[in-house]
Amino acid sequence: MASGPESPDSDAELVAPPLLIACALGIERFALRGRRRHGGAPGPVTVLRTGMGPANAEQAVARALAGEPLRDAAVVASGFCAGLAPGMHPGDLVVAGETRGPGGPAACTGTDLLVEALGRAVPGRTVHTGPLTGSDHVVRGPERADLRATGAIAVDMESAATLGAALGAGSRPVAAVRVVVDAPEHELVRIGTVRGGISAFLVLRSVLPAFFEWHRSLLLPRR
């Protein structure tokens, strides 16, 4: 009896692309690397400190993706952000549906999966979804209300530039996940010196398992 047709991927090995996690500040990189849990990832992971501001983020990410081993990497922009919506608190999470601003608009990949994964990785923390806007300076006071009026729920200086540079270097999965370090009712003067900053830092230390779950969802067949 003749056997049926084989699945085209029956002999394929499932592999994940490399994962590049980009952040601006040393304290963010420390939080994202502090627990040394890269062993839970399905593929290679690089945590890149880009430096502060959209120009630094764009240049650092473009340079990292220009050659091996990260040429085909999936990219997550992460770190801290300022919340724009009333009722946000330090330590809340923001999963961008899209980024806006320096670098141009970018639609994010796997938003729903990230929200669910963060709920498991950081239980009890509120996760907000919506547009994440970019700025070339620290946004304070009335300017936050102006950005909120555009529909954005949070603002930071690097996410839009990071994802813009990533997509400019080739088609790939991209995402932006930020931890609210201050919000309209909880404006932060200096990170790490008040309770809100410490809370945000501890949350950022806990997000890696969610990133790895998202990374695992990108598994591709390779013969």
C-alpha positions in Angstrom: 0.0 0.0 0.0 1.4 3.4 -0.9 2.0 5.7 2.0 0.5 9.1 2.2 2.4 12.3 1.5 4.7 13.5 4.2 4.3 16.8 5.9 6.7 19.3 4.3 8.2 19.9 7.8 8.3 16.3 9.0 12.1 16.2 8.9 12.6 19.7 10.0 14.2 20.9 13.2 12.4 23.8 15.0 14.7 26.6 15.8 14.2 30.1 17.1 15.9 33.2 15.7 18.3 35.0 18.0 16.7 37.4 20.4 18.0 41.0 20.9 16.7 42.9 23.9 17.5 46.5 23.6 17.5 49.0 26.5 19.0 52.4 27.1 20.4 52.6 30.6 22.8 50.6 32.6 20.3 50.0 35.4 17.9 48.6 32.9 20.5 46.2 31.5 21.4 45.2 35.0 17.8 44.4 35.7 17.3 42.5 32.5 20.5 40.4 33.1 20.5 40.3 36.9 18.9 36.8 37.3 21.0 35.1 34.6 18.0 33.2 33.4 18.9 33.1 29.7 18.9 29.4 30.0 15.1 29.4 29.6 15.3 30.9 26.1 14.9 28.7 23.0 17.8 30.5 21.2 20.6 32.9 21.8 19.8 36.1 23.7 21.7 39.4 23.7 20.9 42.3 26.0 22.1 45.5 24.4 22.6 48.8 26.1 22.0 51.4 23.4 22.5 54.6 25.4 19.9 57.2 26.0 17.8 58.9 23.3 16.4 57.9 19.9 19.6 58.6 17.9 21.7 56.4 20.1 19.1 53.6 20.0 18.8 53.7 16.2 22.5 53.6 15.7 23.2 50.9 18.2 20.4 48.6 17.0 21.3 49.1 13.3 24.9 48.3 14.1 24.0 45.1 16.0 21.7 43.8 13.3 24.2 44.6 10.4 26.0 41.3 10.6 26.1 37.9 12.2 25.0 36.5 14.6 22.1 38.9 15.0 21.2 39.7 11.4 17.9 37.8 11.6 17.2 38.5 15.3 13.8 39.2 16.8 13.9 42.5 18.7 12.3 43.6 22.0 12.6 47.1 23.2 12.4 47.2 27.0 13.2 49.3 30.0 11.3 52.0 31.8 8.7 54.5 30.6 6.5 57.3 31.7 2.8 56.4 32.0 0.3 58.8 30.4 -3.0 57.4 31.4 -4.8 58.3 34.7 -4.7 55.5 37.2 -1.3 54.1 36.2 1.2 53.3 38.9 4.9 52.6 39.1 5.5 49.0 38.4 2.6 48.7 35.9 3.6 47.1 32.6 3.0 48.5 29.1 2.9 46.2 26.1 2.8 48.3 22.9 0.4 47.4 20.2 2.4 49.9 18.1 5.1 52.4 18.6 5.0 56.0 17.3 7.6 58.7 16.9 11.3 58.8 16.1 11.9 55.9 13.7 8.3 56.0 12.4 5.3 53.8 13.3 5.8 50.1 13.9 3.2 47.4 14.5 4.3 44.9 17.2 4.2 41.2 17.0 2.4 38.8 19.4 1.0 41.4 21.7 -1.7 39.1 23.2 0.8 36.4 23.9 3.1 38.9 25.7 0.2 40.1 27.9 -0.7 36.6 28.9 3.0 35.6 29.5 3.6 38.7 31.6 0.6 37.9 33.7 2.3 34.6 34.6 5.8 36.1 35.0 4.7 39.0 37.1 1.4 38.1 38.8 -0.6 40.8 40.3 0.8 43.6 38.1 -1.5 45.5 35.8 -0.6 45.2 32.1 -1.7 48.0 29.8 -1.8 47.7 26.0 -2.0 50.5 23.5 0.2 52.9 21.5 3.6 53.7 22.9 4.9 57.0 21.7 8.5 58.2 21.4 10.2 61.5 22.4 13.6 62.9 22.0 13.5 64.4 25.6 12.2 63.6 29.0 8.5 64.4 29.0 7.0 66.2 32.0 3.9 68.1 33.2 1.5 69.4 30.6 3.3 67.8 27.7 2.2 64.4 29.0 -1.5 65.5 28.7 -0.8 66.5 25.1 0.6 63.1 24.2 -2.2 61.4 26.0 -4.7 63.3 23.8 -3.1 61.5 20.8 -4.2 58.2 22.2 -0.8 57.1 23.5 -0.8 55.4 26.9 3.0 55.7 27.6 6.1 57.5 26.4 9.8 56.7 26.3 12.8 57.9 24.2 14.0 54.7 22.6 11.3 52.1 21.7 10.1 53.7 18.5 13.7 54.3 17.3 14.7 50.8 18.3 11.8 49.1 16.4 12.2 51.5 13.4 15.9 50.5 13.1 15.1 46.8 13.5 12.5 46.8 10.7 14.7 49.0 8.6 17.3 46.3 8.7 14.9 43.6 7.5 11.5 42.0 8.2 11.5 40.4 11.7 9.2 40.0 14.8 9.4 43.1 17.0 7.9 44.1 20.4 8.1 46.8 23.0 7.5 46.0 26.7 8.1 48.8 29.2 7.7 49.2 33.0 6.0 52.4 34.2 8.5 54.2 36.5 6.3 57.3 36.9 2.8 58.4 36.0 0.7 61.5 36.2 -0.1 61.0 39.9 3.3 59.6 40.7 5.9 61.7 39.0 9.5 60.5 39.7 12.3 62.9 40.4 15.2 60.5 40.2 15.1 56.8 39.6 16.2 54.5 42.4 15.7 57.1 45.1 11.9 56.6 45.7 9.6 53.7 46.2 8.2 53.9 42.7 11.7 53.5 41.1 12.5 50.5 43.2 9.1 48.9 42.4 9.7 49.4 38.7 13.2 47.9 38.9 11.9 44.8 40.6 9.3 44.3 38.0 11.8 44.7 35.2 13.9 42.0 36.8 11.0 39.6 36.4 10.0 40.0 32.8 12.5 37.7 31.1 10.4 34.5 31.3 7.7 36.3 29.3 10.2 37.4 26.7 11.4 33.8 26.4 7.8 32.6 26.0 7.3 35.1 23.2 10.7 34.1 21.7 9.6 30.4 21.8 6.5 31.3 19.8 8.7 32.3 16.9 10.1 28.8 16.3 10.6 28.2 12.6 11.2 24.9 10.8 14.8 24.3 9.5 15.9 21.3 7.6 
